[in-house]
Amino acid sequence: MARDDRDGERGEVVNWEDLPKEVLETMKELGHFSPTVDETAKELKGYTFDNDIGGVSKTYWEAKDLRRIAGHLFNVAEWLEARAEKAGKL
């Protein structure tokens, strides 16, 4: 289900293509991520670089993984801004 920003509750199920263009572009930038065929799986499939094999491999992220990653990215953004502020560049 997609987030419905009008009332803060989960909205009706929408097609992947109905998500904002910016969201789809970000998922593409991260590794061409898109939903798996199994709608009950709550997961995306994409491709990421794997140092162990020295190439690209399939990667599956579940909804819980995406929330964890989002939190980590927020923390990194906060750290970058704090570092720049400390250096007098913000």
C-alpha positions as CSV (number, residue, x, y, z in Angstrom):
1,M,0.0,0.0,0.0
2,A,1.2,3.5,-0.7
3,R,1.4,6.3,1.7
4,D,-1.5,8.8,1.4
5,D,-0.1,12.1,2.5
6,R,-3.6,13.7,2.7
7,D,-4.6,12.0,5.9
8,G,-1.4,10.4,7.2
9,E,-2.9,6.9,6.8
10,R,-2.1,4.2,4.3
11,G,-3.9,4.9,1.1
12,E,-5.4,2.4,-1.3
13,V,-3.1,0.0,-3.2
14,V,-1.7,1.8,-6.2
15,N,0.3,0.6,-9.2
16,W,4.1,0.9,-9.0
17,E,4.0,3.3,-11.9
18,D,1.6,5.6,-9.9
19,L,4.3,6.4,-7.4
20,P,5.9,9.9,-7.8
21,K,8.3,10.1,-10.7
22,E,11.1,11.1,-8.3
23,V,10.6,8.0,-6.2
24,L,10.8,5.7,-9.2
25,E,13.9,7.5,-10.4
26,T,15.5,7.0,-7.1
27,M,14.7,3.3,-7.1
28,K,16.2,3.1,-10.5
29,E,19.4,4.9,-9.4
30,L,19.8,2.5,-6.4
31,G,19.8,-0.5,-8.7
32,H,16.7,-0.7,-10.9
33,F,14.6,-1.8,-8.0
34,S,11.0,-2.7,-8.7
35,P,8.4,-5.0,-7.0
36,T,8.6,-8.7,-7.3
37,V,5.8,-10.6,-9.0
38,D,4.5,-12.0,-5.7
39,E,2.4,-9.2,-4.2
40,T,2.3,-10.9,-0.8
41,A,6.1,-10.8,-0.5
42,K,6.4,-7.1,0.3
43,E,9.7,-7.0,-1.5
44,L,11.6,-5.3,-4.3
45,K,14.2,-6.9,-6.6
46,G,17.1,-4.9,-8.0
47,Y,20.8,-5.2,-8.7
48,T,23.7,-4.1,-6.5
49,F,27.4,-4.4,-6.8
50,D,28.8,-7.3,-4.9
51,N,32.5,-7.0,-3.9
52,D,32.7,-10.7,-3.2
53,I,32.0,-11.7,-6.7
54,G,33.3,-8.6,-8.3
55,G,30.1,-7.8,-10.2
56,V,26.5,-7.1,-10.0
57,S,24.1,-9.5,-8.3
58,K,20.3,-9.7,-7.7
59,T,19.3,-8.0,-4.4
60,Y,15.9,-8.3,-2.6
61,W,14.8,-5.7,-0.1
62,E,11.7,-6.3,2.0
63,A,9.6,-3.4,3.3
64,K,11.4,-3.7,6.7
65,D,14.8,-3.4,4.9
66,L,13.7,-0.2,3.2
67,R,12.6,1.4,6.5
68,R,15.9,0.4,8.0
69,I,17.9,1.8,5.1
70,A,15.8,5.0,5.1
71,G,16.8,5.5,8.8
72,H,20.4,4.9,8.0
73,L,20.4,7.3,5.1
74,F,18.8,10.0,7.3
75,N,21.5,9.5,9.9
76,V,24.2,9.8,7.3
77,A,22.6,13.0,5.9
78,E,22.5,14.4,9.5
79,W,26.2,13.5,10.0
80,L,27.2,15.2,6.7
81,E,25.4,18.4,7.6
82,A,26.9,18.4,11.1
83,R,30.4,17.9,9.6
84,A,29.9,20.7,7.1
85,E,28.6,23.0,9.8
86,K,31.5,22.2,12.1
87,A,33.8,23.0,9.1
88,G,32.0,26.3,8.6
89,K,30.5,25.5,5.2
90,L,26.8,25.3,5.9
